[in-house]
């Protein structure tokens, strides 16, 4: 069973492996970005989605401030008059587009055997991440971003965890500040700084040759 946490203070471990999801644990067949997929499935045109991303990009392939990006994203989604049922339908489309990478569950088991507590860290909302985190056997899902709805079920806004508004690497640093050793594994541009901040880790292309990728990642994990 995978537990959801909203703060690193709820994670108790000596050694943590933080795991990117899209492209590392799961593979998307058609959608290159889960967040962009939600935006377009919920009515935002792709040009607007890309423009908002560019306006908030830090130039290194990541966002400079995820909270400010979410505010602009929310404004455009609010104009689409969407509700929780639209969100549920979009989530089902995205889930049908994703597959667990072959060997991901064995890699997670290897990390547990090495004494790691495994934590999924993804900008995708838990609704589209939790099923695969559970399938892979990941112990904890860190809630970084989520879609929020009001009491009537109407879309309210995209919420960003304040611990990580400046990027995934801030989650790593927060874990380290509690005394944990951290290894981070991912494939996205928003994993670069996270890996640099971590005590060990790899950024690599996982989907082309998962067997080799997981072998390399296990060797890196053994350094801690």
Phi and psi in degrees as a GROMACS rama.xvg file:
@    title "Ramachandran Plot"
@    xaxis  label "Phi"
@    yaxis  label "Psi"
@TYPE xy
-99.6573  128.059  UNK-2
-94.8837  143.145  UNK-3
-96.5158  131.807  UNK-4
-123.759  150.757  UNK-5
-109.533  -5.21907  UNK-6
-150.252  148.928  UNK-7
-65.0349  -20.463  UNK-8
-64.9895  -17.7678  UNK-9
-90.3498  2.94454  UNK-10
-103.567  122.958  UNK-11
-116.089  110.929  UNK-12
-165.897  159.568  UNK-13
-90.3902  -31.0087  UNK-14
-141.24  126.358  UNK-15
-123.394  138.77  UNK-16
-111.32  112.671  UNK-17
-92.352  135.422  UNK-18
-126.169  123.299  UNK-19
-63.5651  153.33  UNK-20
-101.827  -65.668  UNK-21
-64.8494  119.709  UNK-22
89.1414  -10.7586  UNK-23
-116.087  -51.3666  UNK-24
-102.821  -36.1386  UNK-25
-123.966  155.867  UNK-26
-118.378  131.178  UNK-27
-88.6101  135.063  UNK-28
-75.9664  -45.3575  UNK-29
-120.495  -35.5037  UNK-30
-85.1916  124.813  UNK-31
-78.1755  -28.109  UNK-32
-136.604  125.841  UNK-33
-65.2577  -40.7939  UNK-34
-62.5537  -43.7543  UNK-35
-65.4166  -35.8609  UNK-36
-62.1248  -44.3806  UNK-37
-59.5016  -46.291  UNK-38
-57.718  -47.7743  UNK-39
-73.2892  -37.9246  UNK-40
-65.6055  -26.3626  UNK-41
-93.0028  8.36991  UNK-42
110.522  -5.46454  UNK-43
-80.669  132.257  UNK-44
-71.8978  151.197  UNK-45
-63.3064  -31.119  UNK-46
-64.7298  -41.7667  UNK-47
-65.7193  -42.6702  UNK-48
-57.7581  -47.0017  UNK-49
-68.0462  -38.0725  UNK-50
-64.0018  -44.2917  UNK-51
-61.4148  -41.5935  UNK-52
-62.2817  -46.0487  UNK-53
-61.529  -39.5698  UNK-54
-64.1309  -25.1575  UNK-55
-109.459  3.42805  UNK-56
-69.5577  144.107  UNK-57
-91.0257  4.39579  UNK-58
89.8787  -9.27932  UNK-59
-109.619  16.2399  UNK-60
89.1447  1.9475  UNK-61
-122.482  176  UNK-62
-90.5654  141.755  UNK-63
-72.4269  -38.0264  UNK-64
-144.193  106.258  UNK-65
-66.8566  -29.3271  UNK-66
-67.9418  -45.0579  UNK-67
-64.0235  -38.3418  UNK-68
-62.4391  -42.7218  UNK-69
-65.3568  -33.3086  UNK-70
-62.8223  -48.2161  UNK-71
-65.0741  -40.7048  UNK-72
-59.2188  -44.3601  UNK-73
-63.3333  -40.9731  UNK-74
-58.5342  -44.1841  UNK-75
-72.6222  -35.0056  UNK-76
-72.9415  -32.8438  UNK-77
-60.647  -31.6639  UNK-78
-71.7586  -12.8531  UNK-79
-87.1052  -5.97986  UNK-80
55.0804  55.1144  UNK-81
-102.997  157.049  UNK-82
-131.678  -175.891  UNK-83
-65.6348  -25.6886  UNK-84
-70.2528  -39.9195  UNK-85
-61.5668  -40.8083  UNK-86
-64.1687  -42.1446  UNK-87
-63.2025  -40.8944  UNK-88
-65.8415  -41.574  UNK-89
-63.1366  -39.8198  UNK-90
-62.3098  -41.6411  UNK-91
-63.4911  -38.7349  UNK-92
-62.2284  -43.7541  UNK-93
-67.3071  -41.1631  UNK-94
-62.0006  -38.2584  UNK-95
-69.5261  -17.5666  UNK-96
-88.3212  -9.25487  UNK-97
-109.433  147.792  UNK-98
-136.43  143.718  UNK-99
-68.1161  131.303  UNK-100
-64.3499  138.776  UNK-101
-59.469  125.344  UNK-102
94.9803  -7.39747  UNK-103
-62.9284  -42.3643  UNK-104
-65.7808  -36.0264  UNK-105
-68.9446  -36.3233  UNK-106
-63.4345  -43.4793  UNK-107
-62.0428  -41.9297  UNK-108
-60.1454  -40.3989  UNK-109
-60.5491  -41.9334  UNK-110
-62.4729  -40.1053  UNK-111
-64.6346  -39.9351  UNK-112
-64.0583  -28.6764  UNK-113
-83.8091  2.32795  UNK-114
92.1731  11.5653  UNK-115
-86.07  145.268  UNK-116
-91.7855  126.676  UNK-117
-94.651  135.385  UNK-118
-132.891  120.392  UNK-119
-80.37  128.27  UNK-120
-125.889  106.878  UNK-121
-139.765  145.228  UNK-122
-78.1357  -10.7984  UNK-123
-73.9439  147.305  UNK-124
-66.5266  153.994  UNK-125
-55.5005  -30.8824  UNK-126
-58.3263  -33.1566  UNK-127
-99.1173  -2.64149  UNK-128
-111.845  -37.8334  UNK-129
-55.2358  -45.7692  UNK-130
-57.2633  -36.5109  UNK-131
-83.4703  -29.7309  UNK-132
-62.5177  -42.3605  UNK-133
-68.174  -40.7045  UNK-134
-63.0641  -36.9708  UNK-135
-79.5255  -14.3889  UNK-136
86.0291  17.4877  UNK-137
-68.8151  136.033  UNK-138
-78.4975  -35.3307  UNK-139
-135.048  138.672  UNK-140
-113.102  117.222  UNK-141
-84.4185  122.26  UNK-142
-83.1631  102.202  UNK-143
-91.7778  -49.6148  UNK-144
-134.782  150.573  UNK-145
-157.099  156.752  UNK-146
-89.1728  129.614  UNK-147
-110.951  145.598  UNK-148
-129.94  151.383  UNK-149
-82.9973  -176.998  UNK-150
-63.8536  -20.7926  UNK-151
-89.8542  -1.54625  UNK-152
87.0704  6.96631  UNK-153
-85.769  147.537  UNK-154
-60.9842  133.567  UNK-155
-104.819  -63.1952  UNK-156
-170.029  168.398  UNK-157
-91.8549  120.878  UNK-158
-93.7857  136.84  UNK-159
-119.261  130.289  UNK-160
-61.8004  121.799  UNK-161
-61.1836  -21.3397  UNK-162
-63.7907  -23.6566  UNK-163
-128.685  26.597  UNK-164
-67.0559  -22.2579  UNK-165
-97.2511  5.2836  UNK-166
133.288  165.59  UNK-167
-61.8243  -30.6129  UNK-168
-63.4117  -23.8528  UNK-169
-69.8112  -28.9436  UNK-170
-66.343  -42.968  UNK-171
-60.537  -47.2877  UNK-172
-64.3168  -37.0657  UNK-173
-65.4975  -38.8621  UNK-174
-63.8481  -43.9688  UNK-175
-64.3748  -34.371  UNK-176
-66.7371  -18.2806  UNK-177
-88.2172  -3.04546  UNK-178
103.7  2.84383  UNK-179
-85.006  149.458  UNK-180
-88.5164  141.587  UNK-181
-131.044  131.224  UNK-182
-113.186  132.942  UNK-183
-121.779  138.682  UNK-184
-132.511  130.218  UNK-185
-167.741  -178.479  UNK-186
-131.71  -6.37075  UNK-187
-92.5707  167.159  UNK-188
-62.6103  -30.0254  UNK-189
-78.76  4.92442  UNK-190
-97.9038  -13.0077  UNK-191
-59.062  -55.9428  UNK-192
-67.5019  -31.0338  UNK-193
-63.9195  -42.2477  UNK-194
-69.3397  -38.0564  UNK-195
-64.5724  -35.2906  UNK-196
-76.8499  -28.69  UNK-197
-71.9751  163.166  UNK-198
-76.0464  -22.6588  UNK-199
-156.903  164.263  UNK-200
156.289  168.64  UNK-201
-142.232  138.867  UNK-202
-110.01  120.198  UNK-203
-153.464  168.37  UNK-204
-87.1012  110.404  UNK-205
-88.9607  -31.4186  UNK-206
-77.6278  -26.6687  UNK-207
-67.2532  -41.2053  UNK-208
-144.944  77.576  UNK-209
-56.427  -38.8098  UNK-210
-58.9645  -46.0037  UNK-211
-67.5736  -40.5911  UNK-212
-62.6169  -45.829  UNK-213
-68.3804  -32.8424  UNK-214
-63.3465  -46.3433  UNK-215
-62.3054  -40.4344  UNK-216
-67.1603  -38.6707  UNK-217
-63.2938  -41.5224  UNK-218
-62.3895  -37.8584  UNK-219
-68.0949  -40.6061  UNK-220
-63.4167  -29.3358  UNK-221
-70.7761  -8.67078  UNK-222
-72.1029  -22.499  UNK-223
